[in-house]
Amino acid sequence: MDKRLISDSEWLADKRLQTLLAALSAEGEEARIVGGAVRNTLLGQCVTDIDLATTTEPRETVRRANKAGFRTAPTGIDHGTVTVIAEGRAYEVTTLRADVETDGRRASVTFGRDWRSDAERRDFTINALYAKADGEIVDLVGGLEDLDSRTLRFIGDADTRITEDYLRILRFFRFFAWYGAGRPDAAGLKACTRHRDGLQRLSAERVWAELKKLLTAPDPSRALLWMRQTGVLTRILPESEKWGIDTIAPLIETERTLGWQPDPLLRLAAIVPPYEPRIDELGKRLRLSNAEKAALRGWIDAPVPPADMDESGFRKLAYKADPKGFSWRLKLALVSARSRASQDDKALMEAAGFTRLLKLAATWRKPVFPVSGNDLAKLGMENGPAMGKLLSRLEEEWIASDFSLKRDALLERAAAMISATG
């Protein structure tokens, strides 16, 4: 039997966690750490969230946690989940359970005391690993072997797991992006393909949350490829169907080479067309935040400068563009040039040019137009459309001068214009 320990983990030795585990494990009960904290520790990766499973029912969990001096919040008490707050650290504690009725989105549950039943109702084998308070790993579904081989496998029958919650289709590809290797599990792929229409039953918020986590993975390109081949990507992101995902792999390679931080929205932009009606539809369908919608619109509206543009031309173009959107345009143009550079000397020169422009963009700070409506009012001009037109004309002259015209010169020009129309 494969016996492993994570007893030397710093997070496991935390006094708050050990106190909580002891409180929930007294008098014949038992609590264990479960899921991501165990998985990531075994993989040598960072641990952020720590979840517990316990034989105590929710009210008893609350009673014991409070008695131990912790605060509690009934964040999902109908499904057995209580959040325990210990000196600023939150632990999600869930009673052992089994799903008794599901509709593909949510489940009715019954509480129990059987650890195997609790493990078997979870999604993937690598997510159903438990750790006792002393660090001993408990594996009831073959998760350790799959973790060693980086195999992402549904627990039990893949079709059953998916129909319990269709979000598990997206989780399959998300966890494959983060932890999988080689080819995805064949049974899982086939089940995801069969049940892809069930994705339409999920809320937009859940779909976008999963897709964003997938796009944040170090290299989501293989997962996206399999999502495309199974038809899953088209179900949740129809905009990508004709546009394609060919830019993703060179984008990932460029990120690694140049040290760019992964940006899920930039990666999304790489696989959808820069066409405002389609992007607006995407934003509404996935219920993106206002900031996310604004970022995508800024990218659509931003121009793509020629790679050999001089600094003066760059400044004039950058002044009117959204900074983030303009940067995305430059980055994707660079990615495209780099992907062609091995076979095209012209593309190699373009890549050098876009690299130069990106460096300019990194230090670019938009100057403030030094004339306002109040200035024109002091010159005797009434507020109205004519004032707006004059301000725009002055601003264009200022831009054309490469922002060199000073405030006094602009005001003199404004006074002459007002006098000429007066």
Secondary structure as GFF3:
##gff-version 3
##sequence-region A 1 422
A	DSSP	alpha_helix	15	25	.	.	.	ID=ss1
A	DSSP	beta_strand	31	34	.	.	.	ID=ss2
A	DSSP	alpha_helix	36	43	.	.	.	ID=ss3
A	DSSP	beta_strand	51	54	.	.	.	ID=ss4
A	DSSP	alpha_helix	58	67	.	.	.	ID=ss5
A	DSSP	beta_strand	71	76	.	.	.	ID=ss6
A	DSSP	three_ten_helix	77	79	.	.	.	ID=ss7
A	DSSP	beta_strand	81	86	.	.	.	ID=ss8
A	DSSP	beta_strand	89	95	.	.	.	ID=ss9
A	DSSP	beta_strand	97	102	.	.	.	ID=ss10
A	DSSP	beta_strand	107	111	.	.	.	ID=ss11
A	DSSP	alpha_helix	115	120	.	.	.	ID=ss12
A	DSSP	three_ten_helix	125	127	.	.	.	ID=ss13
A	DSSP	beta_strand	129	131	.	.	.	ID=ss14
A	DSSP	beta_strand	137	139	.	.	.	ID=ss15
A	DSSP	alpha_helix	143	149	.	.	.	ID=ss16
A	DSSP	alpha_helix	158	164	.	.	.	ID=ss17
A	DSSP	alpha_helix	167	179	.	.	.	ID=ss18
A	DSSP	alpha_helix	186	194	.	.	.	ID=ss19
A	DSSP	three_ten_helix	196	201	.	.	.	ID=ss20
A	DSSP	alpha_helix	204	215	.	.	.	ID=ss21
A	DSSP	alpha_helix	221	230	.	.	.	ID=ss22
A	DSSP	alpha_helix	232	236	.	.	.	ID=ss23
A	DSSP	alpha_helix	240	243	.	.	.	ID=ss24
A	DSSP	alpha_helix	248	258	.	.	.	ID=ss25
A	DSSP	alpha_helix	264	269	.	.	.	ID=ss26
A	DSSP	alpha_helix	276	286	.	.	.	ID=ss27
A	DSSP	alpha_helix	290	301	.	.	.	ID=ss28
A	DSSP	alpha_helix	311	320	.	.	.	ID=ss29
A	DSSP	alpha_helix	323	340	.	.	.	ID=ss30
A	DSSP	alpha_helix	345	363	.	.	.	ID=ss31
A	DSSP	alpha_helix	373	378	.	.	.	ID=ss32
A	DSSP	alpha_helix	385	400	.	.	.	ID=ss33
A	DSSP	alpha_helix	407	421	.	.	.	ID=ss34
###
